[in-house]
Amino acid sequence: MFKTVLRWLGLVPPAPAPASVSDTAAEQLDALAPLRSAGRPQAADKSLRVTSFVCRDELLDRNEQIAGYEFALGRNLQSAMLEKSAKLRQVHDEALLHNLSPLAVSSLLGNRFAFIRLSSASLSSLLLPTFANRNVIIMITPATAVEGDLAAVRTALRRLQDLGVKHGWSLDRPLPGMADLFEQATIVEIDTTAFDGIQLKKMCVDLHASKAKPRVIAGRIQTADDFSLCYQSGFDYFMGPFVCSRENWHPPKSEVNRLLVFEVLNMIRSGADFADIADRLRNDPILTYKLLRYINSPGIGMLRRIDKIPQALLILGRDQFSRWLSLLLFDLNQPGYVGRVLNENALTRARFMERLAGRGELPKEADKLFMIGLFSLLDVMMKQPLAEILKQVSLPDDVVSALQGEPGAMRDALALAIAVESKSPEEIAAAALVCALDARQVAALMLEALDWAQNVVGAARQ
């Protein structure tokens, strides 16, 4: 049975199909994550690798910056059913580790962390040595069975330490008798929905005062008010739906004149002379400064310094200049966590879509796909209806159509970029199916896009 489920997840070579599959665990897993049909498009006669789709969650630090990500197969897979079946949970964990281990997650994170949530039943996995690096932390989810076999857990944790694999604990209930285990933990996550405010503050204080002094995550934060409570309670990191909630949102202030950016984009689109564009830019010292700083940056590789706007425009050309201007729409001046997360998500989405160009059933027009991803969150960031924003800037018709939700290959690419952020493997699988892409391609491109967006945001802060 175990090999059968692994085969469905793409972890072992396929065997001749049996007459029927009736194993209870297999049926449960398939009900939770129907992966078998996720990689074989009907329209295209192609055989794609069948495997699981990995999602991500952002983790914020006390400076409201993105400090890391949790990579998972989706929250709905971490249900009571999985906890009740150690074998089923091991199948889930093995699929997650299998998908992340060859993708060099740590090399794409810079100074950020990668959190991988496992049950204690999976601490003996042969794939764990792959994750022995400074970025990855294995987050252990205690199950009822674990509490009765602490000796085995301690043995497994000693093995992890010998391998150099960092670990932490994810707590959604009091666990008496396990305090000594937390002394070896790098980090401890507390489910904020499982405790009241007084309990949360006491647990955070107690953990910080313990011998190991682990960093403490406030997990599953639902609202901005909950975030404020956890922040005041002294938590180090914060996770949960509050990041994507629109509650108490205010448009972030920007030093960039977005209306002027739209105007200049329209001038480029309409074929205006560079001389006219340069005259328009001269009226705005911020845009002029940013343009000259960009053209003289090491990445452009100029042999001599450029100090005139017309020269900069000629060197960049219309396409690259248009792209640079579009990125300025996301140049935020000291935004809060909502602005930072949306900013990076928009850049990640744009890069992800650009890298999808020409793959599967998707068009090869990388620049258009990039623009669609970049503009797809602008309504939320600017607190304006997308239709109103699109009236202010001239974009190609197929880009506008995709942003407005009209069916087509470009809209399919956007749907996949959105699904990757949805925390739902089923939605990702369905969107990938339409695009004729498999899970390994999607996961690799997602990680690459995260790395690119992180570098862009980091460079902007310098």
C-alpha distance (Angstrom), angle and dihedral (degrees) to the residues before:
residue distance angle dihedral
M1 . . .
F2 3.82 . .
K3 3.82 92.0 .
T4 3.80 90.1 48.1
V5 3.79 92.5 56.7
L6 3.81 91.4 44.8
R7 3.78 88.8 51.9
W8 3.80 90.4 54.6
L9 3.80 88.8 52.9
G10 3.79 91.9 51.6
L11 3.80 95.6 -111.2
V12 3.79 97.7 123.1
P13 3.81 132.4 29.0
P14 3.81 112.4 -84.7
A15 3.78 118.2 -97.4
P16 3.81 127.2 -152.8
A17 3.79 107.7 -67.4
P18 3.82 112.9 -100.2
A19 3.76 120.7 -130.3
S20 3.82 91.0 -108.4
V21 3.78 140.6 -8.3
S22 3.77 114.4 -139.4
D23 3.81 104.0 154.2
T24 3.78 110.5 137.2
A25 3.82 95.3 -138.6
A26 3.80 91.7 48.5
E27 3.78 91.5 51.0
Q28 3.80 91.0 48.3
L29 3.79 92.8 50.1
D30 3.78 92.1 47.4
A31 3.80 90.2 49.6
L32 3.79 90.1 52.9
A33 3.82 96.0 42.9
P34 3.80 116.2 12.0
L35 3.78 95.4 -158.9
R36 3.78 102.7 151.0
S37 3.81 95.0 85.5
A38 3.80 96.2 36.0
G39 3.78 97.2 95.3
R40 3.78 107.6 42.0
P41 3.82 114.9 78.2
Q42 3.79 116.8 -152.5
A43 3.79 96.5 -144.6
A44 3.79 97.7 47.0
D45 3.78 118.3 58.5
K46 3.79 93.4 -136.0
S47 3.78 133.9 125.5
L48 3.78 111.3 -137.8
R49 3.75 126.2 -170.8
V50 3.80 111.4 -92.9
T51 3.78 110.2 -135.0
S52 3.78 141.4 126.1
F53 3.79 128.1 -73.8
V54 3.80 117.9 -123.1
C55 3.82 121.9 -143.8
R56 3.78 130.4 -167.1
D57 3.81 138.1 -140.8
E58 3.80 124.8 -163.7
L59 3.80 122.2 -122.3
L60 3.83 117.9 -154.3
D61 3.80 127.9 -155.8
R62 3.81 128.0 -147.3
N63 3.81 90.4 -85.4
E64 3.82 87.0 59.6
Q65 3.79 89.9 -114.9
I66 3.79 124.4 134.5
A67 3.81 104.6 -97.5
G68 3.78 99.7 174.1
Y69 3.77 148.5 -37.8
E70 3.74 138.9 -106.1
F71 3.80 111.9 -134.8
A72 3.80 114.6 -156.3
L73 3.77 144.7 148.2
G74 3.79 88.8 -113.8
R75 3.77 135.4 -65.2
N76 3.78 92.7 -103.4
L77 3.80 88.8 66.6
Q78 3.79 90.8 59.2
S79 3.76 93.3 70.6
A80 3.77 136.6 134.0
M81 3.79 88.4 -93.0
L82 3.79 91.2 61.7
E83 3.78 91.7 48.0
K84 3.78 91.6 51.9
S85 3.79 92.8 53.5
A86 3.81 114.6 53.4
K87 3.81 90.6 -174.8
L88 3.79 92.4 52.3
R89 3.78 91.1 47.3
Q90 3.81 91.1 51.2
V91 3.81 89.7 54.0
H92 3.79 89.6 52.2
D93 3.81 93.3 47.4
E94 3.79 93.9 46.1
A95 3.81 90.3 53.0
L96 3.80 91.0 51.7
L97 3.81 94.2 47.9
H98 3.79 91.4 45.0
N99 3.80 91.8 54.5
L100 3.81 95.8 46.9
S101 3.81 102.3 38.5
P102 3.84 98.6 73.1
L103 3.80 94.3 42.8
A104 3.82 97.2 74.2
V105 3.78 91.4 -127.6
S106 3.79 94.6 177.4
S107 3.81 94.2 55.8
L108 3.81 90.5 58.2
L109 3.78 97.8 50.4
G110 3.78 104.8 66.8
N111 3.80 105.2 -166.5
R112 3.79 93.9 -14.3
F113 3.78 127.4 104.7
A114 3.78 131.7 -120.2
F115 3.80 115.1 -147.5
I116 3.77 118.3 -159.9
R117 3.80 114.7 -172.6
L118 3.83 115.2 -144.7
S119 3.77 137.8 164.2
S120 3.78 118.7 -116.6
A121 3.80 88.0 -111.7
S122 3.82 87.9 71.2
L123 3.81 97.7 52.1
S124 3.81 90.6 101.2
S125 3.82 93.8 57.0
L126 3.79 113.6 138.0
L127 3.82 89.0 -137.2
L128 3.81 95.2 64.5
P129 3.84 96.7 86.5
T130 3.83 86.2 66.6
F131 3.79 88.2 68.5
A132 3.80 97.9 54.5
N133 3.81 98.6 122.2
R134 3.78 140.2 104.2
N135 3.81 95.7 -95.3
V136 3.78 105.8 50.6
I137 3.81 124.2 77.5
I138 3.79 120.6 -177.1
M139 3.81 108.0 -139.7
I140 3.79 110.7 -151.7
T141 3.78 118.7 -146.6
P142 3.82 109.8 -156.0
A143 3.79 115.6 -138.5
T144 3.78 128.4 -165.6
A145 3.79 90.2 -100.9
V146 3.81 90.8 55.3
E147 3.77 93.4 58.1
G148 3.78 89.5 62.1
D149 3.82 95.8 51.4
L150 3.78 106.6 45.0
A151 3.80 92.6 147.6
A152 3.82 90.5 64.1
V153 3.79 90.4 47.0
R154 3.79 92.1 52.5
T155 3.80 90.6 50.1
A156 3.80 91.3 50.3
L157 3.81 91.8 48.7
R158 3.81 91.6 51.9
R159 3.80 87.9 53.2
L160 3.80 90.6 51.6
Q161 3.79 90.8 51.5
D162 3.80 90.8 49.9
L163 3.80 89.0 52.3
G164 3.80 92.3 49.1
V165 3.81 93.6 -116.3
K166 3.82 113.6 146.8
H167 3.77 118.9 -138.7
G168 3.79 141.4 -172.1
W169 3.80 138.2 -179.4
S170 3.79 130.5 -112.0
L171 3.82 110.3 -153.5
D172 3.77 128.1 -164.8
R173 3.82 97.2 158.7
P174 3.80 139.5 26.8
L175 3.80 110.0 -82.8
P176 3.81 109.8 -163.3
G177 3.78 115.4 -162.8
M178 3.81 94.4 28.9
A179 3.82 100.4 85.1
D180 3.81 91.5 107.0
L181 3.81 90.3 58.4
F182 3.79 91.1 60.5
E183 3.81 90.3 58.9
Q184 3.81 89.3 75.1
A185 3.80 95.2 43.9
T186 3.78 122.3 110.8
I187 3.78 91.9 -156.3
V188 3.81 139.4 4.5
E189 3.81 124.8 -151.9
I190 3.81 120.1 -155.5
D191 3.81 120.5 -159.4
T192 3.81 101.8 -128.8
T193 3.81 92.0 -159.2
A194 3.81 91.2 62.6
F195 3.82 98.9 57.2
D196 3.80 138.0 43.9
G197 3.81 124.0 -116.0
I198 3.81 95.1 -95.0
Q199 3.82 92.0 50.2
L200 3.81 92.1 47.7
K201 3.79 93.1 52.3
K202 3.82 92.9 46.4
M203 3.82 93.0 48.5
C204 3.79 91.1 49.3
V205 3.82 92.3 49.2
D206 3.82 92.6 45.8
L207 3.80 93.2 50.3
H208 3.80 92.7 48.4
A209 3.80 89.3 49.8
S210 3.81 94.1 49.2
K211 3.78 123.4 103.9
A212 3.81 95.2 -101.5
K213 3.84 94.5 42.0
P214 3.82 94.2 -152.6
R215 3.76 120.2 -165.5
V216 3.80 110.6 -104.6
I217 3.81 127.5 -136.8
A218 3.79 123.5 -156.5
G219 3.80 100.8 -144.6
R220 3.82 132.7 -162.7
I221 3.81 94.1 16.8
Q222 3.78 106.1 -179.6
T223 3.82 106.6 -169.6
A224 3.78 142.4 20.5
D225 3.82 88.8 -107.8
D226 3.81 89.8 56.0
F227 3.79 89.0 49.5
S228 3.81 90.3 53.2
L229 3.81 90.9 50.3
C230 3.81 92.8 50.1
Y231 3.79 91.5 45.3
Q232 3.80 91.2 53.5
S233 3.82 89.3 46.5
G234 3.80 90.4 62.2
F235 3.81 103.7 -108.2
D236 3.81 114.9 162.9
Y237 3.81 99.5 -147.6
F238 3.78 136.5 22.6
M239 3.81 133.6 -151.4
G240 3.77 136.7 169.3
P241 3.82 147.6 81.1
F242 3.81 91.5 -55.2
V243 3.82 88.4 83.6
C244 3.79 91.5 66.2
S245 3.81 96.8 33.8
R246 3.79 118.3 113.3
E247 3.79 91.9 -146.8
N248 3.81 114.0 130.2
W249 3.78 91.9 -5.3
H250 3.75 119.6 165.5
P251 3.82 124.0 -173.7
P252 3.81 108.1 -101.1
K253 3.78 116.2 -116.4
S254 3.77 116.2 -113.5
E255 3.76 132.7 -167.0
V256 3.81 89.1 -147.8
N257 3.81 118.5 91.6
R258 3.80 98.5 -128.4
L259 3.79 93.6 -172.3
L260 3.80 89.4 57.8
V261 3.80 90.0 48.4
F262 3.80 89.2 54.2
E263 3.80 90.5 47.9
V264 3.81 93.7 51.5
L265 3.81 91.3 45.7
N266 3.79 87.7 55.2
M267 3.80 90.4 49.9
I268 3.81 90.6 53.1
R269 3.79 91.8 46.7
S270 3.81 91.9 50.5
G271 3.81 92.4 50.3
A272 3.80 98.9 -109.8
D273 3.80 117.0 175.4
F274 3.78 117.3 -96.0
A275 3.81 88.3 -122.7
D276 3.82 90.8 60.9
I277 3.80 91.5 45.4
A278 3.80 90.6 49.6
D279 3.82 90.7 51.3
R280 3.80 90.1 52.2
L281 3.80 92.6 49.4
R282 3.79 92.7 50.6
N283 3.80 88.1 69.8
D284 3.79 90.9 65.7
P285 3.82 116.8 58.9
I286 3.82 93.6 -170.8
L287 3.81 94.3 57.4
T288 3.82 91.0 42.3
Y289 3.80 91.4 51.7
K290 3.80 93.3 47.0
L291 3.81 92.8 47.2
L292 3.81 94.0 51.4
R293 3.80 91.4 43.7
Y294 3.80 89.4 52.1
I295 3.81 96.7 46.8
N296 3.83 90.4 50.4
S297 3.81 95.6 46.1
P298 3.83 118.2 117.7
G299 3.79 90.9 -112.5
I300 3.81 92.2 65.7
G301 3.80 90.7 50.8
M302 3.79 101.3 -146.4
L303 3.83 114.9 177.4
R304 3.81 92.2 -147.7
R305 3.77 133.7 26.9
I306 3.81 117.7 -89.5
D307 3.80 113.4 -147.0
K308 3.80 104.0 163.9
I309 3.80 126.1 78.7
P310 3.86 96.8 -138.3
Q311 3.81 89.5 54.1
A312 3.79 91.2 50.3
L313 3.81 92.1 50.0
L314 3.81 93.0 49.3
I315 3.80 92.1 49.6
L316 3.79 94.9 47.5
G317 3.79 96.7 42.3
R318 3.78 125.1 -149.9
D319 3.81 98.4 -72.6
Q320 3.79 97.4 48.9
F321 3.79 92.8 41.1
S322 3.80 90.6 50.6
R323 3.77 90.4 50.6
W324 3.82 92.2 49.2
L325 3.80 91.0 50.4
S326 3.79 90.7 51.0
L327 3.79 90.1 54.6
L328 3.81 88.9 54.5
L329 3.80 88.5 65.9
F330 3.79 84.9 73.8
D331 3.80 96.8 46.8
L332 3.80 99.6 119.7
N333 3.80 124.7 -173.2
Q334 3.82 109.5 -136.5
P335 3.82 96.7 -34.8
G336 3.79 123.5 -176.5
Y337 3.77 123.2 -112.4
V338 3.81 92.7 -77.1
G339 3.80 92.5 55.8
R340 3.80 93.0 45.2
V341 3.78 94.7 48.6
L342 3.80 93.8 44.7
N343 3.79 90.9 46.3
E344 3.78 93.3 53.4
N345 3.80 93.2 40.2
A346 3.81 90.7 54.2
L347 3.80 91.7 50.1
T348 3.81 91.0 45.6
R349 3.79 91.2 49.3
A350 3.81 91.6 49.0
R351 3.80 93.7 49.8
F352 3.80 91.9 44.5
M353 3.80 91.2 53.2
E354 3.79 92.3 45.2
R355 3.80 90.1 54.6
L356 3.82 90.3 49.5
A357 3.81 90.0 64.3
G358 3.80 112.5 123.3
R359 3.82 94.5 4.4
G360 3.77 122.4 121.8
E361 3.79 110.1 -26.6
L362 3.81 95.4 -23.8
P363 3.83 126.6 116.1
K364 3.79 121.5 -103.3
E365 3.82 94.9 -126.7
A366 3.80 98.1 114.5
D367 3.82 95.9 171.5
K368 3.79 92.5 55.4
L369 3.78 92.4 46.9
F370 3.80 89.5 50.1
M371 3.79 91.1 51.9
I372 3.81 92.3 49.2
G373 3.78 91.6 53.0
L374 3.80 92.4 45.6
F375 3.81 95.0 50.7
S376 3.81 95.9 40.2
L377 3.83 93.4 87.6
L378 3.79 98.5 33.0
D379 3.81 93.1 99.0
V380 3.79 90.4 59.1
M381 3.80 93.1 45.1
M382 3.81 94.8 47.7
K383 3.81 95.4 36.5
Q384 3.80 90.7 -128.7
P385 3.81 131.0 117.4
L386 3.79 111.0 -94.1
A387 3.80 90.5 -126.1
E388 3.81 89.9 60.0
I389 3.79 92.0 48.8
L390 3.81 92.1 50.1
K391 3.79 89.7 54.5
Q392 3.80 89.3 60.4
V393 3.80 96.8 55.9
S394 3.78 133.0 43.7
L395 3.80 111.8 -126.6
P396 3.81 131.6 168.5
D397 3.80 112.3 -81.4
D398 3.80 94.7 -117.0
V399 3.83 90.6 51.4
V400 3.81 90.7 52.3
S401 3.80 90.9 46.2
A402 3.81 92.2 53.2
L403 3.81 92.2 47.6
Q404 3.80 90.3 50.0
G405 3.79 91.5 53.1
E406 3.79 100.6 -106.9
P407 3.83 113.2 154.7
G408 3.78 118.5 -99.7
A409 3.79 143.8 105.4
M410 3.81 93.3 -77.8
R411 3.79 90.8 52.1
D412 3.82 87.9 49.5
A413 3.81 89.3 55.9
L414 3.81 90.5 50.4
A415 3.79 90.6 48.5
L416 3.81 89.5 55.0
A417 3.83 92.0 48.2
I418 3.81 89.5 51.6
A419 3.79 92.9 45.1
V420 3.81 92.0 54.0
E421 3.81 86.6 63.4
S422 3.80 95.4 43.4
K423 3.83 98.5 85.5
S424 3.82 87.7 -130.9
P425 3.83 117.7 115.4
E426 3.79 90.3 -168.0
E427 3.79 92.1 58.3
I428 3.80 91.8 46.4
A429 3.80 91.1 48.9
A430 3.80 92.0 50.4
A431 3.81 93.2 47.8
A432 3.81 92.3 46.2
L433 3.79 89.9 49.7
V434 3.80 90.9 57.8
C435 3.82 90.2 49.7
A436 3.85 92.4 45.2
L437 3.80 92.8 -122.2
D438 3.80 130.0 134.4
A439 3.78 130.3 -135.7
R440 3.78 96.2 -103.2
Q441 3.81 91.8 56.1
V442 3.79 92.0 46.5
A443 3.81 94.0 48.4
A444 3.81 93.7 47.2
L445 3.81 93.1 49.3
M446 3.80 91.7 45.8
L447 3.80 91.9 54.8
E448 3.79 92.2 45.7
A449 3.80 90.5 50.5
L450 3.81 91.2 50.1
D451 3.79 90.1 52.4
W452 3.82 92.6 48.9
A453 3.81 93.8 47.7
Q454 3.80 91.2 47.7
N455 3.80 90.5 53.8
V456 3.81 92.4 48.1
V457 3.80 92.4 50.1
G458 3.79 91.5 45.0
A459 3.80 92.2 51.4
A460 3.80 90.8 49.7
R461 3.81 91.0 57.8
Q462 3.80 93.2 54.9
